[in-house]
Amino acid sequence: MNNAFKILFILFFSFQSFGNATEQEKKNTAAEWVEKGIKDFSKNEDDDAIKAFTTALSLDPNNAEAYYNRGLVLFWVGKRNQAIEDYNKAIALIPNEAKFYSSRGYAYASTGRDDQALEDYNKAIALNPKIEEGYLIRGVIYFGMGEYDKAIEDYNNAAVLNPNDTKIYYQRGKAYEKKGQYDRAIEDYKRAGVFNRGK
């Protein structure tokens, strides 16, 4: 009886250990599929990338990076609402990741949901005040809403973070032009390379 109990004991705990190892192996394999998906996307193999991220999620349904990266690809191929769904799932798993909010905010903005986009960019910037894209895109949203002073403030912050990004100066120039501050607008357009007198 003792020997039988010992065998059962060994079998039980060996099975438990094997089960835990299998779950870990699944997570490791899922991470490899995520890496493959990122590589596929970088090579413009969008369908393969989506399949890779989907495979990763079948192995590890709690892999926020798989949801996030699949969302990026879905957005790229024009499936914006599906992208937002994937960003939602990524945020539910890791609610303090700035890039998740930034990407969802961009998706919201591209579908005309400016109020939701602003909420997401506000959150992204609160989580990571050095996220240049957050200031730039939020500035564009403010510009579209006619709030030019807020737009300029965001473009100023973006320019501090990346003074070589000509897109910032072009957008800020547009805001200055709307405010009737033409000298500043021309200066920014020149820095953006879109205003060349005599050409």
C-alpha positions in Angstrom: 0.0 0.0 0.0 2.8 2.3 0.9 4.5 1.6 -2.5 1.3 2.2 -4.3 0.8 5.5 -2.5 4.3 6.5 -3.3 3.8 5.8 -7.0 0.6 7.8 -7.0 2.4 10.7 -5.2 5.2 10.8 -7.7 2.8 10.5 -10.7 0.6 13.3 -9.3 3.4 15.8 -8.8 5.2 14.8 -11.9 2.0 15.5 -13.8 1.6 18.9 -12.1 5.2 19.9 -13.0 4.7 18.8 -16.6 1.5 20.8 -16.8 3.2 24.0 -15.5 6.1 23.5 -17.9 3.6 23.1 -20.8 2.0 26.4 -20.0 5.4 28.1 -19.8 6.3 26.5 -23.1 3.1 27.8 -24.6 4.0 31.3 -23.5 7.5 31.0 -24.8 6.2 29.8 -28.1 3.6 32.6 -28.2 6.4 35.1 -27.8 8.2 33.6 -30.7 5.1 33.9 -32.9 4.8 37.5 -31.9 8.4 38.1 -33.0 7.6 36.3 -36.3 4.5 38.6 -36.8 6.6 41.7 -36.2 9.1 40.5 -38.8 6.4 39.6 -41.3 4.8 43.0 -40.9 8.1 44.8 -41.5 8.4 42.8 -44.7 4.9 43.9 -45.8 3.6 40.4 -45.4 0.4 41.6 -43.7 -1.7 38.4 -43.9 1.2 36.3 -42.5 1.6 38.8 -39.7 -2.0 38.6 -38.7 -1.9 34.8 -38.7 1.3 34.8 -36.6 -0.3 37.1 -33.9 -3.5 35.0 -34.0 -1.5 31.9 -33.5 0.3 33.6 -30.5 -3.0 34.4 -29.0 -4.3 30.8 -29.4 -1.3 29.7 -27.3 -1.4 32.6 -24.8 -4.8 34.5 -24.7 -3.3 37.0 -22.2 -0.5 38.2 -24.5 -1.1 41.9 -24.7 1.7 42.5 -27.2 0.0 40.1 -29.6 -3.2 42.0 -29.4 -1.4 45.3 -29.8 0.7 44.3 -32.8 -2.2 42.5 -34.5 -4.1 45.8 -34.0 -1.4 47.7 -35.8 -1.6 45.4 -38.8 -5.4 45.5 -38.9 -5.3 49.3 -38.8 -2.7 49.3 -41.6 -4.9 47.1 -43.9 -7.9 49.3 -43.2 -9.7 47.2 -40.6 -9.9 50.1 -38.1 -12.7 49.0 -35.9 -11.1 45.5 -35.6 -7.9 47.2 -34.7 -9.6 49.2 -31.9 -11.0 46.0 -30.6 -7.5 44.5 -30.3 -6.2 47.7 -28.7 -9.1 47.4 -26.2 -8.0 43.9 -25.3 -4.4 45.0 -24.9 -5.3 47.8 -22.6 -7.5 45.5 -20.5 -4.5 43.3 -19.9 -1.9 46.1 -19.4 -3.8 49.4 -18.6 -0.6 51.5 -18.0 1.1 51.1 -21.4 1.2 54.5 -23.2 1.7 53.1 -26.7 -1.6 51.2 -26.5 -3.6 54.4 -25.8 -1.6 56.3 -28.4 -2.4 53.8 -31.1 -6.0 53.5 -30.2 -6.2 57.3 -30.1 -4.9 57.4 -33.7 -7.5 54.8 -34.7 -10.2 56.8 -33.1 -9.1 60.0 -34.8 -9.0 58.3 -38.2 -12.6 57.3 -37.7 -13.8 60.8 -36.7 -14.1 60.0 -33.0 -12.1 63.0 -31.8 -13.4 63.1 -28.2 -12.3 59.5 -27.6 -9.1 60.2 -29.4 -8.3 63.1 -27.1 -9.1 61.0 -24.0 -6.6 58.4 -25.2 -3.9 60.9 -26.1 -4.4 62.6 -22.7 -3.9 59.2 -21.1 -0.9 58.3 -23.2 0.9 61.6 -22.4 0.1 61.3 -18.7 1.7 57.8 -18.7 4.6 58.9 -20.9 5.2 62.7 -21.1 8.0 62.1 -23.7 5.8 60.6 -26.3 6.2 63.0 -29.2 3.5 61.5 -31.4 1.0 62.1 -28.6 1.6 65.8 -28.7 1.7 66.0 -32.4 -1.5 64.1 -33.1 -3.4 65.7 -30.2 -2.3 69.1 -31.7 -3.8 68.0 -35.1 -7.0 67.1 -33.4 -7.2 70.4 -31.5 -6.4 72.2 -34.8 -9.4 70.4 -36.5 -11.6 71.5 -33.6 -10.5 75.2 -34.1 -8.6 75.3 -30.8 -5.4 76.8 -32.3 -3.7 77.9 -29.0 -4.0 74.3 -27.6 -2.7 73.0 -30.9 0.3 75.3 -30.8 1.1 74.4 -27.2 1.2 70.7 -28.2 3.3 71.4 -31.3 5.7 73.3 -29.0 6.0 70.3 -26.7 6.5 68.0 -29.7 9.3 70.3 -31.0 11.1 70.2 -27.7 11.1 66.4 -27.9 12.1 66.2 -31.6 13.3 69.5 -33.0 14.2 67.9 -36.3 10.7 66.7 -37.2 9.6 69.0 -40.0 6.0 67.8 -39.7 5.7 69.6 -36.4 6.7 73.0 -37.9 4.4 72.5 -40.8 1.4 71.8 -38.5 2.4 74.7 -36.2 2.7 77.0 -39.2 -0.9 76.2 -40.2 -2.1 77.0 -36.7 -0.2 80.4 -36.7 -1.7 81.1 -40.1 -5.2 80.5 -38.8 -4.5 82.9 -36.0 -3.3 85.5 -38.4 0.3 85.4 -37.1 1.7 85.2 -40.6 5.4 86.0 -39.8 5.5 83.0 -37.4 3.6 80.9 -39.9 6.1 81.7 -42.7 9.0 81.0 -40.3 7.6 77.6 -39.5 6.9 76.8 -43.1 10.5 77.6 -44.0 11.7 75.3 -41.2 9.4 72.6 -42.7 10.9 73.2 -46.1 7.6 74.1 -47.8 8.1 77.9 -48.2 10.9 78.9 -50.5 10.7 82.5 -51.8 11.6 82.9 -55.4 11.1 79.3 -56.3 
